[in-house]
Amino acid sequence: DRQPPLPQAAPADATHDTDAPIRIDPARRTAEAGGRHLDLTYLEFELLAHLVAHPDRVHTRDRLVSTVWGYGHVGDGRTVDVHIARLRRKLGPEFRDAIRTVRRVGYMYVPPARS
């Protein structure tokens, strides 16, 4: 019944690019925007990590709830909207536009241009 531990692969949603404007470290559960540490709640971190791991892809509110929250959608989508608004505030004016609203559908992450 004893098995050696499996080697851990780097998480797929890790942003290892040190030049990336928004960086996620899932092992340490930290996020940075422009080199500035972001103080995120559990769900804000999970939401940002998911969006950053899948750039330029539109995510419906229902899909975000089932993927990030881990259960079926039980509300009107406002939960996701509120978390996105808080996340944008914490990203600040320089990076808030990296999370784009796709009207009547959901949200997508568009990596900011590097300076």
C-alpha contacts under 8 A as a table, 3 or more apart, distances in Angstrom:
res1	aa1	res2	aa2	distance
10	A	14	A	7.26
11	P	14	A	5.49
11	P	26	P	7.10
11	P	27	A	7.86
12	A	53	A	7.14
13	D	24	I	7.70
13	D	26	P	7.31
13	D	49	A	6.42
13	D	50	H	6.86
13	D	52	V	7.20
13	D	53	A	4.41
13	D	54	H	7.91
14	A	23	R	7.83
14	A	24	I	5.66
14	A	25	D	5.53
14	A	26	P	6.00
14	A	49	A	7.78
14	A	53	A	7.02
15	T	18	T	7.94
15	T	20	A	7.54
15	T	23	R	5.35
15	T	24	I	5.27
15	T	25	D	6.64
15	T	52	V	7.85
15	T	53	A	7.53
16	H	23	R	7.36
16	H	24	I	7.85
16	H	25	D	7.80
17	D	20	A	5.38
17	D	23	R	7.58
18	T	23	R	7.58
19	D	114	R	7.42
20	A	23	R	6.04
20	A	114	R	6.95
21	P	32	E	7.87
21	P	33	A	5.68
21	P	34	G	4.94
21	P	35	G	7.44
21	P	111	P	7.66
21	P	112	P	6.55
21	P	113	A	7.70
21	P	114	R	6.33
22	I	31	A	7.29
22	I	32	E	5.61
22	I	33	A	4.42
22	I	34	G	6.30
22	I	35	G	7.97
22	I	52	V	8.00
22	I	111	P	7.71
22	I	112	P	7.99
23	R	31	A	5.60
23	R	32	E	5.14
23	R	33	A	6.48
24	I	29	R	7.44
24	I	30	T	6.02
24	I	31	A	4.54
24	I	32	E	6.62
24	I	49	A	6.24
24	I	52	V	7.80
25	D	28	R	5.59
25	D	29	R	5.54
25	D	30	T	5.21
25	D	31	A	6.23
26	P	29	R	4.48
26	P	30	T	6.60
26	P	49	A	7.60
29	R	45	F	7.48
30	T	37	H	7.46
30	T	38	L	7.41
30	T	45	F	7.81
31	A	37	H	6.08
31	A	38	L	5.56
31	A	39	D	7.93
31	A	40	L	7.93
31	A	45	F	7.38
32	E	35	G	5.50
32	E	36	R	5.17
32	E	37	H	4.50
32	E	38	L	5.46
33	A	36	R	5.23
33	A	37	H	6.68
33	A	38	L	6.95
33	A	91	L	6.46
33	A	95	F	7.16
38	L	90	K	6.73
38	L	91	L	7.27
39	D	90	K	7.61
40	L	43	L	7.89
40	L	44	E	5.57
40	L	45	F	5.60
40	L	87	L	7.81
40	L	90	K	7.83
41	T	44	E	5.13
41	T	45	F	6.09
42	Y	45	F	5.31
42	Y	46	E	6.28
43	L	46	E	4.97
43	L	47	L	5.95
43	L	68	V	7.33
43	L	69	W	7.38
43	L	83	H	7.84
44	E	47	L	5.12
44	E	48	L	6.10
44	E	83	H	6.41
44	E	84	I	7.82
44	E	86	R	7.92
44	E	87	L	6.25
45	F	48	L	5.22
45	F	49	A	5.94
46	E	49	A	5.12
46	E	50	H	6.07
46	E	68	V	6.14
47	L	50	H	5.20
47	L	51	L	6.24
47	L	64	L	7.69
47	L	68	V	6.06
48	L	51	L	5.15
48	L	52	V	5.99
48	L	87	L	7.68
49	A	52	V	5.21
49	A	53	A	5.98
50	H	53	A	5.15
50	H	54	H	6.46
50	H	68	V	7.41
51	L	54	H	5.27
51	L	55	P	6.25
51	L	108	M	6.68
51	L	109	Y	5.51
52	V	55	P	5.49
52	V	109	Y	6.17
52	V	111	P	7.78
54	H	57	R	6.04
54	H	109	Y	7.40
55	P	108	M	6.95
55	P	109	Y	5.07
55	P	110	V	5.74
55	P	111	P	6.77
56	D	108	M	6.01
56	D	109	Y	5.65
56	D	110	V	5.28
56	D	111	P	7.84
57	R	108	M	5.58
57	R	109	Y	7.03
58	V	102	V	7.31
58	V	105	V	7.88
58	V	106	G	6.61
58	V	107	Y	5.61
58	V	108	M	4.65
58	V	109	Y	7.86
59	H	63	R	6.31
59	H	64	L	6.38
59	H	105	V	7.56
59	H	106	G	5.50
59	H	107	Y	5.38
59	H	108	M	6.04
60	T	63	R	5.16
60	T	64	L	6.23
60	T	105	V	5.35
60	T	106	G	4.25
60	T	107	Y	6.58
61	R	64	L	5.11
61	R	65	V	6.21
61	R	77	G	5.92
61	R	80	V	6.30
61	R	105	V	7.07
61	R	106	G	5.14
61	R	107	Y	7.47
62	D	65	V	5.19
62	D	66	S	6.29
62	D	72	G	7.56
62	D	73	H	5.72
62	D	77	G	7.16
63	R	66	S	5.18
63	R	67	T	5.95
64	L	67	T	5.09
64	L	68	V	5.53
64	L	69	W	7.34
64	L	80	V	7.49
65	V	68	V	5.44
65	V	69	W	4.95
65	V	70	G	6.54
65	V	71	Y	6.68
65	V	72	G	6.82
65	V	73	H	6.05
65	V	80	V	7.09
66	S	69	W	5.66
66	S	70	G	4.69
66	S	71	Y	4.79
66	S	72	G	5.26
66	S	73	H	6.62
67	T	70	G	5.29
67	T	71	Y	7.56
73	H	77	G	7.80
75	G	78	R	7.17
75	G	79	T	7.44
76	D	79	T	7.60
77	G	80	V	5.72
77	G	81	D	6.61
78	R	81	D	4.85
78	R	82	V	6.03
79	T	82	V	5.31
79	T	83	H	6.37
80	V	83	H	5.18
80	V	84	I	6.07
81	D	84	I	5.14
81	D	85	A	6.17
82	V	85	A	5.13
82	V	86	R	6.31
83	H	86	R	5.13
83	H	87	L	6.06
84	I	87	L	4.97
84	I	88	R	6.07
84	I	99	I	7.96
85	A	88	R	5.17
85	A	89	R	6.32
86	R	89	R	5.14
86	R	90	K	6.34
87	L	90	K	5.13
87	L	91	L	6.15
87	L	96	R	7.91
88	R	91	L	5.00
88	R	92	G	6.39
88	R	95	F	7.56
88	R	96	R	4.56
88	R	97	D	7.64
88	R	99	I	7.31
89	R	92	G	5.27
89	R	93	P	7.59
89	R	96	R	6.83
91	L	94	E	7.36
91	L	95	F	5.43
91	L	96	R	5.37
92	G	95	F	5.77
92	G	96	R	5.63
93	P	96	R	5.47
93	P	97	D	7.70
94	E	97	D	7.54
95	F	98	A	5.52
95	F	112	P	6.93
96	R	99	I	6.22
97	D	100	R	6.04
98	A	109	Y	5.54
98	A	110	V	4.99
98	A	111	P	5.81
98	A	112	P	5.79
99	I	107	Y	6.67
99	I	108	M	5.68
99	I	109	Y	4.59
99	I	110	V	6.35
100	R	107	Y	5.57
100	R	108	M	5.27
100	R	109	Y	6.17
100	R	110	V	7.09
101	T	106	G	6.10
101	T	107	Y	4.66
101	T	108	M	6.65
102	V	105	V	5.50
102	V	106	G	5.20
102	V	107	Y	5.38
102	V	108	M	7.17
103	R	106	G	6.55
